[in-house]
Amino acid sequence: MRRLIAASIIVLSLLAGWFWMLYESSINESYISDEMGSVIVSIERGQNLNQIISILDEKGVVSGRWFKWLVRFEGAAGKIQAGEYEFSPGLTPAQILTFLVNGKVNQYAVSIIEGQSFKEVLKDIQGHPAIKSTLPADAQMDEYLELLNISEKHLEGMLLPETYFFVKDTSDVDIIKRAYRSMQVFVNSAWPNRQKRKVLPSVYDALILASIVEKETGVASERKQIAGLFIRRLEIGMKLQTDPTVIYGMGDIYKGDIRYRDLRKDTPYNTYTRYGLPPTPIAMPGKAAIEAVLHPVETKNLYFVANGDGSHIFSETLKQHNAAVDKYQRNK
């Protein structure tokens, strides 16, 4: 009897050792080869453990039988988080479980570009394959504000140009709200340290001018010069006379070419026919354009003209400006 018990213990020990050896091998060696490349796996909310393991097994990233033992030993059955995961070659099942428990989901990115209009931003966001589109593509601004629950009169100029990272199936609403909050944080923190100007009494006025500076600037080093020039025009009661505002006011009528009659046609955004700032920003200003408006260069210049390489020639008088126009524009 003693021999039988001893033999049984030996056999069980061997079996346990054999089991543990297979288990250790199965969870610490990668199933994902270089030939396979990265494997995308989506875990949906509400899926049970058997369904999750079945998906992982079918994708070839784990052995389902051994992975279930791993989950049980680690007490992770109720800790796996939903989301889209990307598993690269070399990852072991043990590392994959860590990904799943920590919610290390696949990250995507979408960028809001300086100078984009709200329509352009929305088109880019809704065109991203990992973003869920919930907003109408061509609604009125009041409708967008209501759907987004944002207490502003307009969304133009209110989204901070940045790269935003997100997980799959994030909605367009979530991205836009993040961009709006980011703009509020940035501009309101920068506002108290500004050079105070009577012609820019509010944050919103600063954003309007920053959007114009953004559209007018081709060379980064000129932003503060252009900002200072426009502020000087406002201070002496001179019209801003800037083409980008006219183009924005033309809307879909603009086809890439601005004509003399367009400059004469009055709209709320035509700074050739109206004094002061337009009613809203005309684009999304970046941080540098906002900083340029809050900290402009002190200048006597009132005029500037493009010289053909993206930069501008600045002038104090109309006579100097006309000479620059003749040299860099009319003669071409």
Rosetta blueprint (number, residue, H / E / L):
1 M L
2 R H
3 R H
4 L H
5 I H
6 A H
7 A H
8 S H
9 I H
10 I H
11 V H
12 L H
13 S H
14 L H
15 L H
16 A H
17 G H
18 W H
19 F H
20 W H
21 M H
22 L H
23 Y H
24 E H
25 S H
26 S H
27 I H
28 N H
29 E L
30 S L
31 Y L
32 I L
33 S L
34 D L
35 E L
36 M L
37 G L
38 S L
39 V E
40 I E
41 V E
42 S E
43 I E
44 E L
45 R L
46 G L
47 Q L
48 N L
49 L H
50 N H
51 Q H
52 I H
53 I H
54 S H
55 I H
56 L H
57 D H
58 E H
59 K H
60 G L
61 V L
62 V L
63 S L
64 G H
65 R H
66 W H
67 F H
68 K H
69 W H
70 L H
71 V H
72 R H
73 F H
74 E H
75 G L
76 A L
77 A L
78 G L
79 K L
80 I L
81 Q L
82 A L
83 G E
84 E E
85 Y E
86 E E
87 F E
88 S L
89 P L
90 G L
91 L L
92 T L
93 P H
94 A H
95 Q H
96 I H
97 L H
98 T H
99 F H
100 L H
101 V H
102 N H
103 G L
104 K L
105 V L
106 N L
107 Q L
108 Y E
109 A E
110 V E
111 S E
112 I L
113 I L
114 E L
115 G L
116 Q L
117 S L
118 F H
119 K H
120 E H
121 V H
122 L H
123 K H
124 D H
125 I H
126 Q H
127 G L
128 H L
129 P L
130 A L
131 I E
132 K E
133 S L
134 T L
135 L L
136 P L
137 A L
138 D L
139 A L
140 Q L
141 M H
142 D H
143 E H
144 Y H
145 L H
146 E H
147 L H
148 L H
149 N L
150 I L
151 S L
152 E L
153 K L
154 H L
155 L L
156 E L
157 G L
158 M L
159 L L
160 L L
161 P L
162 E L
163 T E
164 Y E
165 F E
166 F E
167 V L
168 K L
169 D L
170 T E
171 S E
172 D H
173 V H
174 D H
175 I H
176 I H
177 K H
178 R H
179 A H
180 Y H
181 R H
182 S H
183 M H
184 Q H
185 V H
186 F H
187 V H
188 N H
189 S H
190 A H
191 W H
192 P H
193 N H
194 R L
195 Q L
196 K L
197 R L
198 K L
199 V L
200 L L
201 P L
202 S L
203 V H
204 Y H
205 D H
206 A H
207 L H
208 I H
209 L H
210 A H
211 S H
212 I H
213 V H
214 E H
215 K H
216 E H
217 T L
218 G L
219 V L
220 A H
221 S H
222 E H
223 R H
224 K H
225 Q H
226 I H
227 A H
228 G H
229 L H
230 F H
231 I H
232 R H
233 R H
234 L H
235 E H
236 I L
237 G L
238 M L
239 K L
240 L L
241 Q L
242 T L
243 D H
244 P H
245 T H
246 V H
247 I H
248 Y H
249 G H
250 M H
251 G H
252 D H
253 I H
254 Y L
255 K L
256 G L
257 D L
258 I L
259 R L
260 Y H
261 R H
262 D H
263 L H
264 R H
265 K L
266 D L
267 T L
268 P L
269 Y L
270 N L
271 T L
272 Y L
273 T L
274 R L
275 Y L
276 G L
277 L L
278 P L
279 P L
280 T L
281 P L
282 I L
283 A L
284 M L
285 P L
286 G L
287 K H
288 A H
289 A H
290 I H
291 E H
292 A H
293 V H
294 L H
295 H L
296 P L
297 V L
298 E L
299 T L
300 K L
301 N L
302 L L
303 Y E
304 F E
305 V E
306 A E
307 N L
308 G L
309 D L
310 G L
311 S L
312 H E
313 I E
314 F E
315 S E
316 E L
317 T L
318 L H
319 K H
320 Q H
321 H H
322 N H
323 A H
324 A H
325 V H
326 D H
327 K H
328 Y H
329 Q H
330 R H
331 N L
332 K L
